[in-house]
């Protein structure tokens, strides 16, 4: 039941805009914070945006080692977009 859920999307809104909101994002975050899926803590993939802020762009869950799988996912992202800065953050 391993998965990577992409959360980011394209928008015409500037980074940090209060008007831009991802539909149903808050309920997803609330559900994830209530408990882990599988044996280990789930992890958000965060990316540093152009405003130097960390944004949640993915969620790793359902693996025996979610943190390790998060690092592997980031390694893949870095192959395609090496200039971006990513990190893994516990989700619950």
Residue pairs with C-beta under 8 A, 6 or more apart in sequence:
1 37
1 38
1 62
2 61
2 62
2 63
2 69
3 59
3 60
3 61
3 62
4 45
4 58
4 59
4 60
4 73
5 58
5 59
5 61
6 57
6 58
7 22
7 25
7 28
7 56
7 57
7 58
7 59
8 47
8 55
8 57
8 58
9 22
11 20
13 19
13 20
15 49
15 50
15 51
15 53
16 51
16 53
29 56
32 42
32 59
32 61
32 91
32 92
33 91
33 92
34 92
35 92
36 42
36 61
36 66
36 91
36 92
37 61
37 62
38 61
38 62
38 63
38 64
38 66
39 64
40 63
40 64
40 65
40 66
40 67
41 66
41 67
41 90
41 91
41 92
42 59
42 60
42 61
42 66
42 90
42 91
42 92
43 59
43 60
43 61
43 66
43 67
43 69
43 70
43 88
43 89
43 90
43 91
44 56
44 58
44 59
44 60
44 88
44 89
44 90
44 91
45 56
45 57
45 58
45 59
45 60
45 70
45 73
45 74
45 77
45 86
45 87
45 88
46 54
46 55
46 56
46 57
46 86
46 87
46 88
46 89
47 54
47 55
47 57
47 77
47 84
47 85
47 86
48 54
48 55
48 84
48 85
48 86
49 55
54 87
54 89
56 89
58 73
59 91
60 66
60 69
60 70
60 73
60 88
61 91
63 69
67 88
67 90
70 88
71 88
74 86
74 87
74 88
77 84
77 86
78 84
78 86
